[in-house]
Amino acid sequence: MTALARWCLKRRIVVIVLWLAVFVGVGVAAGVSGAAYSTDYEVPGTESGRATALMEKAFPGETGDSDTIVWHTDHGTVRAGAVEKTMRQTLERVDGLPGVAEVHGPYGPKPARGAHGSSDARQISQDGRTAYASLQFARPTDELDAAQVRKVVEVARSAGGDGLQVELGGAGIAVTEAPRAQLPEVIGLGAAAVVLFLAFGSLAATFLPIVTAVAAVGTASAGIALLSHAMTVADFAPMLGSLIGLGVGIDYALFIVTRHRKGLRAGLGVEEAAERAVAVSGRAVVFAGATVCIALLGMFILRLSFLNGVALAASLTVVLTVAASVTLLPALLGLIGMRALGRRERRRLAGDGPREERRVGIAARWSDFVERRPKLLGVLAAAVMLTLALPTFGLHLGTSDQGNDPATSTTRKAYDLMARGGPGDGRGGGFGPGANGPLTLVGTLDGAKDRIAFDKLPRQLRTTPGVATVSGPEFDGGRSTGVLTVIPDSSPQSRQTSDLVARLRADVLPKAERGTTMRVAVGGVTASYDDFASVIVGKLPLFVGVVIGLGSVLLLLAFRSLAVPLKAALMNVAAVAASFGVVVAIFQWGWGSEQLGLGSAGPIEPFLPVIMVSVLFGLSMDYQVFLVSRMYEEWQLTGDNRRAVRVGLAETSRVINSAAVIMIAVFAAFILSGDRTIAMFGIGLASAVALDAFVLRTLLVPALMHMLGGANWWLPSWLERWLPRIGIEPPPEKVGGAPERSDTAGPPGPRDGERPLVGA
C-alpha cells in the first residue's frame, strides 16, 4: 500500500488525468449507448409467473402495459352530453399519440377480446359520476419513452376543468414521476461539505473527500448504464449505487485525510504524511470496502436475475470508491500540499513546530465514562436497540401500489378516484379499491369437461369472501386457455387481498379442479408480489447466514479473536433489526410518511430486506473495522484490554461520529428523491448508521469489551496456528514508528490481572 501511495504521489498529475479520462470516457460511452434498466421483478417458476406466461402465449397482442385514464364529474354524470363529447375527443386524441397501442373507453359498443375495458356497466361507476378508459402502450414499461408518456398525460389532463377531473394511473404513467436523480445528491454533498469544513477548517481539505467520491460515483453510474446492456439491472440500481457510493466514498476519504492531517501536525512532510495515511488508514479502507462488496455479492445466492444486477452495480460503485480513495486521493493530497491544514493550523505549526496531540475533550471524557459504567450503559444501549427493533416483528412484505404515491401526483389521484365506493367508503362513485389491482385467473383447458368447469367457476368465486366482482370467462381462439378477472373488495397492497390469493390457491380453485384436468393459475399484481415475497423469505435465512459467516471469517482472520467477530455479528443484526423497525413504523404504519411526501401507509417492498441487509451489514462492518483495529493495535503493544478499549474509543470516536453524520446526511437526502423505494433505503440506511455509530460502536461495543476483559482477544492456540494471517494495520515499523500515545490512556503495560498474549 505504501508503494502504491508513493507512486501516486510522484505521478500525481498522471493519476488525476487518468481518472478524468476514465470519468469522461465512460460517461460519453454511456451517453451514446443509453441505458436498458428493467422494471421486471418477476420470479421465474412461481404461479403468478406461469399465469403471465399463459396470458402472453394465448393473447400475444396484449404485450404492452395497460394503464388507466380516470375522469370524475362533480355535476351530473359522465353520460352527460358535454362530458361524453369532451372525453370521446380526448380519448381519440390520446389513441393517436405515438407510443399508444389502443384506448378503450366506456362510450360505445363492447370491444372485442383483447380490450381491457368493455361496456358502460363495467367502466362507469354505479352513481354515474366516475368512469375510466384502459390505455395500452405499445411497449413494456421499461422500454417506454418518457417524453411520449408525458405527452399522453398532458393531452388527457387538458380535458379537465369546469367540474371535470381527469387523472391517469398505472405503471407506464409512473414513468413521468421518476425520481429526481440530481436533487438528493446535491443536498447530500452540500451537507457533507458543511460537516467536513467544520471538522477540518480547511476549504481544500473539505473538497478532497467530495471530489474523490464524485469521481468514483460518476464513473460507476455511467458504468452501471453500460452494464444494463449486458445483464438485467433494476431501474433503482443507479440511485442505490449513488446512495451507497457517496456515503462510503466520502467516509473512506475522510479517514485517510484525517490521518494525513495528523501526520502534518506531527511535523511530517506532505509526501511522507500521505504515504503513512494510505499505508495505515488505506488498508482499513480496502478491508472495509471488501466487506461491503462481500455482503452485496451475497445476493447472488438468491439466484434472482435482477438482484444479481443490483449486487454488481452497487459493488462496482464501492470498488471504484475504494480505488479512488487509495489512488486519486493521495495524488490530490500531494497537489494541495500543506493546505490540507487550515490557515491557523499552518501558522501555529510554522511558529511553534510540531506538538504532541493531547487526547482531551468530549471523546476522551466519553471513553472514560464508558469505562467506569460499562454494565449500566450496555443495558441502556441494548434496551434502545430492542425497543426500536420491535416493529420489525410486524413486517409485511407485499405490493406497494399507487395509493402510496404522494397525494399531489396524478397516479395517486387516479388511484383514489378508482378506489371510491369500496366497503365502508361513504364518498360514492368509483369502483372499489380492488379495481386498482385485479387478479387474473388463467386456466389451461383440455376438452369440454374442463371448459364446463371453467364456465361454472365465476359463480363459485362470487360467493368467496373477499371477492367484489368477477368478469368473464373469456377464451383464446382455440378455447384451450380461459381467463377470469377477479376484483377484490380490498386494495392490492392490503393483507386481505393477500389472504384472498392464498384462499383461492389453497381452497377454492383445487375444489373447482377436482375431477378435471383443468389447472388454474392466479396472477396479477398482488399475486406476483406475494410470490416474490415468499421466495425472498424462504431464502433469507441462508442469505443472512452466508453474509454473517463470511464477514465473521474476515474479522477472525484480521483480529485473531473469537469474541470480536461474534460481537460484530450480533451488533450487525441489532443494527439491521432496529433500522427495519424504523422503516416499518414510517412506511408500513404511516408514522409521518404523508408529511414527508412519501404517500400513505403500505407494505414494505419484498426485495428491500435483501438489499438493505447486504448494505447494512457492509456498512456496519466498516465502523467495526475502524474502531476495533485501533483497539487491536494498542492491545498488541500493551496487552492491557482496558487501555486498548479506552484509547481506541477516544482516538476513533470523533472521526467515526463525523463520518456517521456525513453518511446520515447523504442517505437522508434521498428521502427527497420522489421515489418511495429509494426513500425506504435512505431512511433505513440513515437510521442504521445513526444507531450503529452513536449507540453500538461508541457505547455498546466498548461496554461489552470492558466487561469481557482479556477474553476479547482470546483465540485457541490450535486455531491460531492454522489460520492464515492478514493485517488491517501494518506493523508500526513499516510506517515509521509506533502510534502516537494518548495522555488520557494511562501508563502502558498490563493491569487488572491481565497478561499480554504473545503473538496476538
N, C-alpha and C positions, 0 to 999 in steps of 0.2 A: 504493500500500500504506500510505503514511503517513496519507493522508486516511481510509482505512478504519479504521486503528487509532485515530486521533483521534476519529472518530465513535463507535466502540465504547466508548472511554474516557469520553466525555462523557455517553453514554446507557447506562452500564453496567447499570443496573437493567433497562432496557427489553430489552437484549440477553439478559440472564440469564433474564428472564421469557419471552421469545420462544423460547429454547432449551428451557426447561422445558415450555412449551405444546406445542411440536412433539414433544418426547420423550413426553409423556403422550398427546397426541392420536394419534400414530402407533401407540403401544403399545396403546391402547384399541381402535383400528380393527383391529389385527392379532389382538387377543384375541377380538373379536367374530366376525371372518371366519374365524379359524383359518388353518392352513397347508395347502398342497397340494403338498408336496415329492414328488419322483419317485425311485424306485429302478430305473427302466427305463433301462439303459445300452445298449440295443440300437442297433446301427448299421444304418440302412436300406440295402438293396441288397446285403447280404452273404448268403452261402449259408445261414448259420445263421438269419438273419432271414427268408429265404424258407421255411425249414423250419418256423419258428414260425408264419408266416402260413398255410401249408398246413394245419398242425395245427388252428389256430383255425377255419379255414374248414370242414375236414372233420369236426371234433369240437367243435362250438361249446359243448358243455356243460362242457368242460374249460378254462374261462377263469380259474378261481381258482388259487391257489398250492397245490401239493402238498407237504406236509411229512411227517415220519415219527415214529411212536411206536415206540420200540425197547425190548424187555424181555429180560432175561437172568437165568437162574436158576443158582445155584451148586450146587444139589442136584437131581438128577433131570433131567427135561426140561420144556420148555414145554408138552408134551402132557399132563403130569400133571394129574389132575382138579382139584386145588386151584388150580394156576396158571391152567389154562384157565378155570375158573369166575371167578376174580378178574379176569382180563383181558377176558373176554367182558363182564362187568358194567361194567368201566371203559370199554371202547370204546363200549358203549351209552350210558353217561352222557356221554362226550365228543361222541358223534354228536348228542345232543340239545341241546348248548350253543349259544347264539346265535353267529352268525358262522361256524359249521361247516356245510359243504355235505354232506359224507359222509365216512364212515370205512370202510375195507375192511381187515379183519383176516385172519389165516391160518386161523381156525376156521370151517368151514362150506364150502358148495359154492362153486365158482368163480363169481365175479360176472360180470355182463355187460360188454360192451365199454364203456369209459368209466372203469372202475376202474383204479387204479394198482397194485393188488395182484392176486393171482389165487388160487393154491392153496397147500396146505401145502408142496409141494416148492419153491416159489419164495419163500415168506415165512418159512420155518423153516430154520435152518441145518442142515447135514448131521449135526452131532452132536446136534441137537435141543435145544440149551440157549439159543439166541437166536432171537427172532422179531421181526417188525415189522409194523406196520399203516400203511397210507397214509392220511394225513389231508388232506382237501382243504377249504380255506377258501372261503367264498362270494365273496370279493373278492381282487383282486391285493394284493401285499404293501404297496404304497404307500398303499392305502386301508384297511388293516386297523385295527381298534380295538385299541389296546394292552391295554386292560383285558380285552377278550374273549379275547385270546390268552393273557394271564396266567392267566385262569380255566381255559383248556384245559390249560396246563402244571400248574397246581395240582391239578386233578382227576386228570390222568394220573399224576403223580408220587406222589399219595396212595396208589396201589396198591402202591408199593414197600415192602419190609420182609421179614423172615424169609427172607433169601437171595434175594429177588426185587428186581432193579434195573430201574427204569423211567426212561428218558430220552427227550427229544424233540429233533429236529433239523429243519433246513430254514430257508428264508428268512423264512417267516412267524413261526416260533418266535423267530428272532433279533430280532424287534421288542421282545421282553421284555428283551433285553440291549442296549438302546440306550445310546449314550454318556452318561456322567454330565456333562451340559452345564455345570453350575454349578461343579463342583469345580475343574477346571483354571483357570477364570477367577479364582476366589477365591485359589488358590495363587499364580498368576502375579501378580495385583495385590499380594498380600502381599509377595512377593519384590521386586517393583518398588518398593514403598513403602520397604522397608529400604534399597535401593540409593540411592534419591532422598534419604532422610534423611541418609545418610552423606555424600552429595555436597553437600547444601545446608545441613544443620544447622538447618533451619527447618521446623517442622511445617506451617505454612501453605503454604510453597513446595513441600513434599513432596506435598501433596494436589492441587495445581493440575494437574499432568500427568495424574494419575489421574482426577480429576473430568472433565477435558476428554475423555479417552479413553473413559470410561464413557458420557458423554452421547452421543458420536458413535457408539460401537459399539451402545449400546442402541437408539438411533433407527434405525441401519442394520439391526439384527436384526429389528426389527418391520417395517421397510420390505421386507426380503427375504421375510418371510412374505406380505406383500401382493403382492409381485412374483410369487410362486409361483402365484398365481391367473391371472396374465396370460401366463406362459410356463413352459416346463419348467425347473425348478430342482432340481438334485440334492439328495438328503437331507443330504449332508455340507456343503452350501454355507453354512448359518448358522454352524456351528462353525468352518469355514475362514475365514469373514469375521471372526468374533470373534478368531481366532488372529492374523490379519494386522492387524486394526484395533487391537487392544490393543498389539501390538508397535510399529507405526509411530506410532500416536496418542500413546503416552507418549513416544516418542523425539522426535517433532516438537515436542511441548510442552516437552520438556527443552531442546532447542536454543534456543528462544525465551526460556524462563525464565532460562537461563544467561546469555544476552546482556543480559536485563533486569537481573539482579543485578549484572552487570559495570558497567552504567551507573549503578546506585545507588551502588556503591562508588566510582565516579569523581566523585560529587557531584551527579549529575543528579537532578531532581525525579522523582517517581513517574510522572507522565504523560509527561514527555519521555523517560525511560528506556524506558518501554513502547512509545512510538511508534518510537524508534530500533530497539528489538529486533524489532518486527514489520516495520519497513521493511527491515532487513538480513537477519535470520535468517528472517523470514516469507517473503521472496522465495525463499530456498533451499528452504524447506518446500514452497511451491507448486510449484516446479520439480521437486523430488524426488517429490512426490505425482503430478505429471503423468507422470513416467517410469514409476512403478509402474502407473498406470492404462493407459498405452500398452502396457506389457508384458502386462498382464492381458487387455486387449481384443484383443490379438493372437490370442487363442484363437478369435476369430470366423472367421479364415481357414481353420480346420479344418472349418467347416460341420457341426459336431455339436451338435444342439439342446441337450442337457443341459449341454455345456460352455459354450454361449452364456449360459445362465442362471448358471452359476458365475462366469463372467467379469464379468457385470453386477453380480451380488451382491457380489463382492469389490471391484469398482471403486466401487460405491456406498459401501461402508464406508470406503474410502480417501478418497473425495471428502469425506465428512462429517467425517473426522478432520482433514483439511486445513482445512475450513471452520471447525471448532471451534477449531483452533489459531490462526487469524488473526481470529476474532471473539469467541468466548466467552472464550478465554484472556486477551486484553488487558482485557476487562471485569472478569475475576476479579483480574487484576493491579492494576487500579485500586481494586478493592474492598478488598484486603488491605493496600494501601499499603506502608509500609516493612517490614512483617512478612515480606516476601519474603526479607529477610536475617535471620539468626539473631540472638539477643539479644547475643551477644558482638560480632558484626559491627556491630550498630547502636550499641552503646556505644562501640566504637572509632571509628566514623565521627563520632559526636557529639563525642567528646573530642579526636580528633586531626585530624579533617577528612579529605577525600579524599586518598588516596596513590596514587602511580603503582604499578601492579602489576608486580612483578618476576617474570620468567619463570624460575623456578628449580624444582628438584625433578626427579622422575623423567622427566616429559615432556621437559623441556629437555635433560637428560643423554642420554636416548634419542635425541633428534633429533641431537645432536652425534655420538653413537656411530654412527648410520646414515650420517651424512655422511662419517665417517672411513673406514668399511669397506663401501662400497656393493656392491662385487663379491662379497665373501665372503658377506655377508648375503643378497644377491639369490639366489645359487646355493643357499644353505641353504633359503631360503623356497620356491624352486622345487622343490627335492627333496622337501620335506614335502608340498607340494600334489600332486606327481606320484605319490608313494607312496600317498597316500590315494585318489587317483583310479583306481588300478589295478583294484580290484574292479568298477568300472563297466563294464569290458570284458566281464565275465561276466554282465551284467544279463539277467535272464529275466523277460519280461513275460508274465503269464498269470493263471489262476484263483487266487484266494486263497480256498480252501474252508474249511469249518468245522473242519478239522483244525488250523487256525492259531489257533482261538479259545483263550482262557485255559483251562487244564486243569481249572478248577473249574466251568466253565459246562456247562449241560445239553446245549447243542448240541455241544460238544467231546466229551462223554461218549457221546452218541448216535453221533457220527461214529466214535469208536474202537470201540464195540460192533459197528457195521456193518462196519468195516474189518477186523476179525479174520478169520483164515482165509485171508488172501491169500498170495501166493508168499513163502516164507521166514518166515512168521509161525507160530511153533510154539504159539501160545496156544490154537488151536482155536476153534470157534464162529464166528459172524459170516458175512459173505458176500463178503469181499474188499474192498479199498479202492475198487475201481471202482464198487461198489454205491452209493457216496455221490454219484456224478455220472455216470449212464448217458448214453450217446449215443443220440440219436433219429434214425433214418434214415427220411425221409419220401419216398415215391416217387409220382410222378404217372403214372398208368397209363391207356393208351388201347387197349383191346382185349384179347383173350385172350392174344395173344403176350406182351404186357407183363406180364400177371398171372402167366403161367407163369414168366417170367424172374424176377419178384419172389419167387415161391414157392421158386425154387432158390437165391436169394441167401443165406438163412441157412446153408446147407451150405458155401458158399464163405467166408462170414465166420468160421465156426468154425475154419477152418484158417489164418486170418490171424494172424500174430504180434501179440501184444498184446491179443487178444480172449479174455476168460474165458468168457462165456456169451452166447447170443443167444436172444431170445424173440420170438415172432411167426412169421409175419406176421399182422396184423390189418387189416381194411379198413373203410372207411366204408360207408354204406348203398348207394351206387351203385357200389362197388368201383372207384372211379376214383382213390382215394388209399389207399396201403398204408403201414403203419408197422411198423418193426422196432426193438426195444430192444437195444442192444449194451452189455454190461457189460465195460469194460476190466479188465485184470488189474493196473492201476496207479491211483493216486489221481487225482482230477480236476485237481489242480494240478501233477502231475509232467510232466516233459518227455516221458516215454514215452507218456503219453496224448495230448499234442500231436502227437507223431510218428505215433501211430495215426490221428489225424484226418487228417493230411497224407497218410498212406499210403492211407487209404480213398478220399480225394478224387482222388488222382493216379493210383492204380493199380487198386485192387480194383473200385471202382464203375464206372469207364469200361469195364473189360473186361466187366462184367455188363450194361452198357447197349448194348454193341455189337450191331448188327443189330436193335435195337428202337427204339421211340420213348419208352421209359421214361427218366425222369430222376429220380435220387435225390439228395436234399439231406441233408447231415449237420448235425444240430442238437444241442442240449444245452449244458450249462454251459461245458465246456471249448472246444467249437467256437465258441460265441459270443464268449468272451473271446479266443480266438486270432484270430478275425476282427477284433475290435475292436483288438487289439494290432497286427495287420498294417496296418490303416487308419492308426493313430496313427504307426507307424514310417514309413510311406510319406509322410506329410505333415509329419513332424517337421523335416526339413531346411529346408523352406520356412518353417515357423513360426519356427524359431530364427533363420533369416536375416532375416526381417521384423523380429523383435523387436530383434535386434542392430543392424540397419540404422537403424531409427527412433531407438533410443537413441543411436547414434553421431551421427546428424544433429543431435539436440538438443544434445549436448555440443560438436559442432563449432560450432554457432551461438553457444553460450554462452561458450566459451573461445577461439574464433578460433585453433584449433590442430588439426593433423592427428594429432599424436602422442597427445594426451590422449584422444580418443575411441578410437583404436586400442588404447592400453593398457587403457582401461576395458573394451573388448570382450574382450580376452584375459583380464583379471582375472575378468570375469564368467563366462566359460567355465570358468576354473580353479575358481572357487567352486562352480559347478554340478556339475562333474565330481567334485570331492573330496567334496562333500556326498552325491552319489549313491553314491560308494564306501562311505561310512559306512552309508547306508541298505541297500545290498546286503549288507554284512558282517553287520549286525544282523538284518535281516528275511529275506534270502534264504539266507544261510549259517547263520543262527541263533546268532550270537555274542552270547549274553546275552539273547535275546528271551524265553525262558521265565522267566528271573529277573526280567525287567521286567514280567512278566504280559502279554506280547504274543503268547503262543502259540508254536508251533514254527516251524521254518524253512519258507519258502514263497516263491513268486514275488512279484514286485512288480506292483501293480495297473496295468493298461495306461494309465489316464488320469493316473497320478501324474507321469510325466515332463513332460507338457504343463503341468499346473498348477504344478508345482514350478519349471519353467523360467521361467514367467511371473512367479511371485512372487519367485524368487531374482534374476532379472535386475533387477527393480524395486528390491528391497531393496539389492542390490549397488550400484546406481547412486546410491542415497541417500548412502552413505558417500563415494563418489567425488565427488559434488557438494559435500558439506560440507568435505571435505579440500582438493580442488583449487581451490575457489572462494576460500579464504583464500590459497593459494599464488598464484593468479592476481591477486588484489588486490595482494599485495606485489610481484609481478613488474611490474605496471603502474606502481607507484610508483618502483621502483628499477632495473628491468631486470637485476637480479642473480639468476640462477637458483638458485645455492646458497643465497643468503639467503632467497629465496622458499620453497624447499622446507623449509629449516630452520625458518623462522618458522611456515609453515603447519602443519607437523607438530607443533611444540612447542605451538602455540596450540589445535589441534583434537584432538590425540590423546587428551587426558584426557576431553573430553566425548564423543568417539566411542566410547572404551572404556567409559565409563559407560553410554552409550546401548546399546552392544552387550550389556553384562551384563544390562541390563533386558530387552532383547529375547530374549536367550537364556533368561532365567528364565521369561518368559511363554511362549515356544514350548515349552520343555522340560516345563512344567507340563501340556501337552496329552498327554503320554505317559500320564497318569492318566485320560484320557477313557474308557478301556474300549473304544475303537474302534481297530482295527488300522490302518485307513486314516488316521485323524486322527493317530494316533501316528507313522505314517510321515512325515506332514507336519511334525509337531512336531520329531522328531529331525533330519529333513533340513534344516529351516529353522534350527534351533538350531545345528547343526554348521556350516552355511553362514555364518551371521552370525559365529560364533566365528572361523572361518578368515578370513573377509573382514576383520574388524576387527583381529585380533591378528597375522595373518600377511601378508595382502595390503596393506591400507591403511596400516598402521604399519610395514611392513618392506619388502615387495617393491616397492610403488609408489614410495615415496620413494627407494629404492635405484636403481631404474630411472631416475627423474627426475634424480638426481645424475649418473648415467652419461651420460645424453643431453645434459645441459647446456642451452644455449640452444635446441637443436632441439626441446625440449618445446613451445615456443611459436611454432614456425615455421608460416607459412601463405603459400602463393603469393600474390603481390600481385594477380593477376587474380581469384583466388577471394575474397580479402579485399574487393575492390570489389564483387563480385557477391553475396556473402552478406548477407542482412538481419541487423540487429543485435538481439539480445535480451540482457538482462543479468540475472544472478542477484543480484549485489551492486550496489546503487545507487552512483553516484559519491559519494565522501566528502563533497562539498559539499552533497549532498542530505540527509545525515543529521547535519550539524553538525560536520564536520571530518574529518581523516584518522584512520585507525585507530590504536589505541594501539601504541606501539613496544615491542619486546621487547629487554630489556637483554642477552639472550643472542644477539641476531641479528647483532651486529657493526655496523660503520658502514654507512650507506646508500650506494647507488651501485654501478655495475658493477665486477666484478673478474674475475680469471681470464681476461682477454681477451674477456669477453662484452660485447656492445654493446647498449644499450637499443633495443628495437624501437618506433619511433614509431607510435602509433595501435594498439598491440597491445591 
